[in-house]
């Protein structure tokens, strides 16, 4: 009897315990749900792959796990997979051993690194051709083993695999198989050059090593997993360079010209971009050149592209010529510019006589370069390298170096008599948004810290307006604010001068780079919208929904790199009305990698 009573008592206690547990669990769930909806729970914690957990490793921008990364190459969408190929050094985090790295994604956002796709060429054959370059008074002999080590006495027989592009040959134009992926790349190497004076050497007088760049292809019959070198490379040899400068002839970008039923290749060639056409992707005919008219001689052109687009809301077709410049960008050093015109099957025709002498810039920060678009997509989506050749040595990250921008969707719109590009982050990024915090109808004079939020990776968006009677001097966002509020980065709008800037002068970091980069706006309206995508070591700032952009690598608060999690709004010298403010934590793309 006592045992029975004891069992009954224990059963009652267990039932009561389960009831209490259920009550507490439901209460906790309701509490979290309520406060997440108001932004008081700022960011869901998750397990990040330790290979990607370094303090300055961007958490939603792609970087290679342990190696160097620069220009995106061969961006293509095929059979439900986005392929990102890119320049990499498989042996370290400095430039060298240039090869095509590879990453894949099913959603354009979460990328998984793959084995090197096209490694630098090893033990390649001897070079043997004569040509008269633009620097020679007569033909000279390019003869010997190619090399990438700069040592004429001990050439290594290697050739770098430089930038290029990939197309999907859906109709078997090249004869390599239907739906074959064909990669076009620049083979780059040095080789000994001699003249025909045999007085000092039985092989001819040695003139030194010279650089050579020529266009080659490799193809994949398994949808990008492996690539086979084409046996009859190069498809455009160094002797065929229109400028007669084989040291600067690179970065082939291929696009199909629907109106003229042909393939079009554009190449960078020093101070011009050369256009070729082909019916079979193997045999190419030189057609014309786009000659540089702005800042001539200030560095070389690189990574050109011809992008067929339609002006939004119309049936008017244009071709956008985009190009990367090594020097002379608005923030200093390298950057990207574009020109709008048409294409007649042989030539790019600028919209006006002034188009080529007055470039439009894709970005006004220091760190957007070598951008190219994905092929085989219905949308125009561009990916770029976030760095600058003038300052890349300052990026002291380890074990990786270099990262990609967010994929940006490009739209061509009419602006008066002109056509301009609007850039917006690809819509797929929305899937990473966590627990937004929102405010609206806020009057602000001074600085307001957003105490409900803490984090290092987020999207912050604010719409400011004001009236003329109490106009502020400056409005904007303070980003990556340190715990003591002494260090921060400003994304602001100068109301009186109509310019938007990213200002790092209060970030606590030391750098020879510009502490402040800015872009001038034409509009004088009493409002501004700023959208900042903030990551561990970068900011991409979109002004007025992509009218202008500034991209900046940052290293805030280097003494305490895991600090700087705050955010604030400000209005100085007057009062601003904030019609809407939102900060959205952004999840890491490095969670639970295989």
Secondary structure, 3 states (H helix, E strand, C coil): CHHHHHHHHHHHHHHHHHHHHHHHHHHHHHHHHHHHHCCCCCCCCCCECHHHCCCCCCCCCCCCCCCEEEEEEEEEEECCEEEEEEEEECCCCCCCCEEEEEEEECCCCCCEEEEEEECCECCCCCEEEEECCCCCCCCEEEEECCECCCCCCCCCCCEEEEEEEEEEECCCCCCCCCCEEEEEEEEEEEEEEECCCCCCCCCCCEEEEEEEEEEEEEEECCCCCCCEECCCCCCECHHHCCCCCCCCCEEEEEEEEHHHCEEEEEEECCCEEEEEEECCCCCCEEEEEEECCCCCCCCCEEEEEEEEEECCCCCCEEEEEEEEECCCCCCCCCEEEEEEEEECCCCEEECCCCCCCCCEECCCCCCCEEEEECECCCCCEEEEECCCCCCHHHCCCCCCECCECCCEEEEEEEECCEEEEEEEECHHHHHHEEEEEEEEEEEEEEEEECCCCCCCCEEEEEEEECCHHHCCCEEEEEEEECCCCCCCEEEEEECCCCEEEEECCCCCCCCCCCCEEEEECCCCCCEEEEEEEEECCEEEEEECCCCEEEEEECCCCHHHCCCCCEEEEEEEEEEEEEEEEEEEEECCCCECCC
